[in-house]
Amino acid sequence: MSYPDDVDIPVAAVDGSVVGITGPFVTSDTEFGTYSNEEFLLNVYDELLGGSGTILHDEGHGQFYDLSSFQTFAGYAESNGYTYNSTTDIQNATGTADAFVITTPSDAFSQSELDALSAFVDSGGVLFLHDQSDFNGFDATDNHNAIASAVNASFRFNDDQVVDDTNNGGASFTPVTGNFNEAIFPGLFEDRPGIGDGNPGEGPPLTVAQINEDAGGEDLVDPQENVVFENTGDSELELTGYSVSDETDKSYSFPDGFTLSPGDQVTLYSGTGNSTATELYWGQTGSAIWNNGGDTVFVTDDTGTTILEESY
């Protein structure tokens, strides 16, 4: 589909308590510090939810973009007053949720689920629909539009991919826009602290210098699997309250008072040992932490915001 030059292509639509978003929009690989998508979306959350509430991310309909894909944004939302979890049973979760997030569903919602969502919205519940292009013809967009129809939203999604050969984030199918409807929705575009504080190019001073997921034998026996972290910033980094986790939510918390000087590294071993200023031990027994076939290292700060995500 082609749009005339004088017709704006909508990226987001708000109809009462139902929000339609073009694309996943806040996946964890988004360049938040450059584009500040998370600030806009959190402003929408605050506008409709008042700064607090329980958000449930649907994982019950074959979605590609599950909660793990939104983990960085979920941590950001939680650091700003929200609880963000997943559900595979929307129909029986309407009593505990203030809002649902539904990314493009590969599997259609049943009529009873659509009825439950309709009643949820009618009673003041908030619904976020994140749709992606369906250029391979899987009919997933039709499943989203069935939800939009059931809750009487005035918008619908089409399944085309938006391309812009001039204004994009490195590929024509990742368009970039500064055409914001601030006249009608001024509060949704207000600047606020974001992930990376909204400063282009700014990343966290804590980085993953090396991942040694395969110890060459028993992963929890010396030399042990490990992850090496480095402070690439210019000042001492206080890691009290910071935690490290994998894709299965195994979690390690840095010791209270642990600091890392500029340029210094610390190795986090998965097994047991005596911790020092340069070597820390998770204390895991039984199964290893890091999957040799691929995994992701997540680091959250003392506010619960995911500030580092490194996959291998």
LINVEN-V880375 format. One record per backbone hydrogen bond with DSSP energy under -0.5 kcal/mol. CO is the residue of the C=O (numbers start at 0). NH is the residue of the N-H. E is the energy in kcal/mol with one decimal. If there is no record, write none. Layout:
co = <CO;CO>
nh = <NH;NH>
e = <E;E>
This chain:
co = <3;5;7;10;12;14;16;17;18;19;20;20;23;26;29;30;30;31;35;35;36;37;38;39;40;41;42;43;44;45;48;52;52;53;53;54;55;55;56;60;60;63;65;65;66;67;68;69;70;71;71;72;73;74;76;76;77;80;82;82;84;86;88;89;89;92;92;97;98;99;99;100;100;101;103;109;110;111;112;113;114;115;116;117;118;119;120;125;126;126;127;127;128;128;129;130;133;138;139;140;141;142;143;144;145;146;147;148;158;165;166;170;170;171;173;177;179;180;184;185;186;193;193;194;195;197;198;204;204;206;206;209;210;211;212;216;217;218;220;224;225;226;226;227;227;228;229;229;230;235;236;236;238;241;242;243;244;245;249;251;253;254;257;259;260;263;265;265;266;266;267;268;269;270;272;277;278;279;284;290;294;295;296;297;298;298;299;300;304;304;307;309>
nh = <6;7;9;21;19;17;126;14;128;12;22;130;25;29;31;33;34;35;38;39;40;41;42;43;44;45;46;47;48;49;51;54;82;97;98;84;57;100;86;105;106;65;68;69;69;70;27;73;74;75;305;76;77;78;79;81;80;52;54;84;56;58;91;92;93;95;96;125;55;101;127;57;102;129;105;113;114;115;116;117;118;119;120;121;122;124;123;99;18;128;101;129;20;130;103;22;136;142;143;144;145;146;147;148;149;150;152;151;133;167;175;168;173;163;168;179;181;184;187;188;189;195;196;197;198;199;201;206;231;208;229;227;212;225;214;218;220;224;223;269;211;228;267;208;209;265;206;231;262;237;238;259;241;253;299;251;297;248;245;243;240;257;238;236;263;230;228;267;268;279;226;281;283;282;274;266;275;268;286;293;311;297;309;244;306;307;242;303;300;306;298;296>
e = <-1.9;-0.5;-0.7;-3.0;-2.9;-1.9;-2.6;-3.0;-3.2;-2.5;-0.6;-2.5;-2.2;-2.2;-2.0;-1.2;-2.4;-2.4;-0.5;-1.6;-2.4;-2.3;-2.0;-1.8;-2.3;-2.7;-2.3;-2.2;-3.1;-1.8;-0.7;-0.6;-2.6;-2.7;-1.7;-2.8;-0.6;-2.4;-2.2;-1.0;-2.4;-1.4;-1.1;-0.7;-1.1;-0.9;-2.5;-3.0;-2.4;-1.9;-0.5;-3.0;-2.5;-1.9;-1.1;-2.0;-1.3;-0.8;-3.9;-0.5;-2.8;-3.0;-0.7;-1.8;-0.7;-1.3;-1.4;-2.1;-2.4;-0.5;-2.9;-2.8;-0.5;-2.1;-0.6;-2.4;-2.5;-1.9;-2.3;-2.4;-2.3;-2.1;-2.6;-2.5;-1.4;-2.8;-2.0;-2.0;-3.1;-0.6;-3.0;-0.6;-3.1;-0.7;-1.1;-4.4;-2.1;-1.2;-1.4;-2.6;-1.7;-1.1;-2.3;-2.4;-2.0;-1.9;-2.7;-1.4;-1.7;-0.9;-1.9;-0.5;-2.2;-2.5;-2.5;-1.4;-1.9;-2.2;-0.9;-1.2;-0.9;-0.6;-2.1;-0.6;-1.5;-0.6;-2.2;-0.6;-3.4;-0.7;-2.5;-3.1;-0.7;-2.1;-0.6;-0.6;-1.9;-2.7;-2.4;-1.9;-3.1;-0.5;-3.2;-2.6;-1.4;-2.2;-2.6;-0.9;-3.1;-0.6;-0.6;-2.0;-2.2;-2.3;-2.2;-2.8;-2.7;-1.6;-1.2;-3.1;-0.6;-2.0;-2.9;-2.7;-2.2;-2.3;-2.9;-0.5;-0.8;-3.1;-1.8;-3.2;-2.4;-2.7;-0.6;-2.5;-3.6;-3.2;-0.8;-1.8;-2.1;-0.6;-2.4;-2.3;-2.4;-1.4;-2.1;-1.8;-2.5;-0.7;-2.5;-3.2>
